[in-house]
Structures are given as C-alpha cells and as structure tokens.
C-alpha cells in the first residue's frame, strides 16, 4: 500500500532508552517531558534537509479518543507539538478529531492496526484551511505507520501541498 503521506522521519530509533522516555511520558503520565522531547525534535528539524525545505508548515498533532484523553488527561502528541511549534515558530492546528474509540495499538499486528484504525479520524477544520499547505503530522512513535496512514488519508482529501510525518521515535 502506497503511503498517503510524503515521508516520515524521527530523530530517535527504537531503543530501551527511547521507549523508556515514551513510557514515562504516556504511561507514567509525565506530560512535562513533552517539552524535552520537542527539543530533541526541534534540533533534528534543523538537521533534516527535507524538513528545512518545507515552507511555513502547520503542525498537526494526532488526536486521542475522548475515552483515552480522559484516562491519560493529556494528548502526548499535543504536549510535543505545542512546545515544538513555539521552538520553531510554526502554528499548531487541531485539524483532526478521533471519531472512533479504538483498541490500544501496541499489542496488534500491522494488519490488525490498520483495521483497528480504519475510519477513526475526521477533519475538524474546513478543508480549505489545509488546501495548499505543508502539513506536519506530529506523534510520539512511528511503528507500522498505520496511525500516520489513516490520519494522512483524511488530511489528503483537503488537498494539502504535502504531508510529512514527524515523530520522536521510529520503531
């Protein structure tokens, strides 16, 4: 399957240390780590030519379901995106919403992840807000790409100039 996004990048590869950081953020509920992770991503942004070449991008955090947001009390993608937007002077836009509660992805195979997320996202803004824009989808971890794919399919319908996926960790 061809990705609906143009490319995906991350400053960190999956390791015990990087996964520990993500677990501290999400599972141990330390949203203040979002700023530290955003700093890592901001430094990487300046090093990665394809990112530097994006003109006036919009940062779009991957949304959580209402249920998961109530459980965790914060969206990990948003606590990374907000300080990243400040550091890079890019706007952060809540352009997507989760329309379906889904099973946790961590224990699922790639095929199960794609099925689990199908039709889970919708636009939260008018398509013309995104048309012709360079969009950067922000999340914590890129594992199989199923979340990025589903979000990007929804964003692609708005006819943006490009969609880039930027995560902290790539598995």
RASUL-V270256 format. One line per field, one symbol per residue. ss: DSSP state (~ for helix, > for strand, _ for the rest). phi: phi as a letter, one per 20 degrees, with the letter a starting at -180 (. if undefined). psi: psi as a letter, one per 30 degrees, with the letter a starting at -180 (. if undefined). Layout:
ss = ???
phi = ???
psi = ???
This chain:
ss = ______>>>>>>>__~~~~~~~~~~~______~~~~~~~~~~~~~~~_~~~~_____>>>>____~~~~~~~___~~~~~~~~~~~~~___>___>>>___________~~~~~~~~___>>>___~~~~___>>>>>>>>>___~~~~~~~~~~~_____>>>>>>>>>_
phi = .ffedeacbbfdefbgfffffffffeeeldfffgffffffffffgfeegffgffelfdecffeefgfffffemadgfffefffffffemdfdceedcedbfcfgfgeefgfffffgeglecbfdcfgffegmeedcedbecddenffgfffffffgfemffbcddccfcdf
psi = kkkflelklkfklkleeeeeeeeeeeegiifffeeeeeeeeeeeeffjeeeffkkhlkkjkkllleeeeeefgljeeefeeefeeeefhkkkkifllkfkkllkfeglleeeeeeefkhfllkflkefefkgljkjkklekjdfgeeeeeeeeeeeffhlelkkkjlekk.
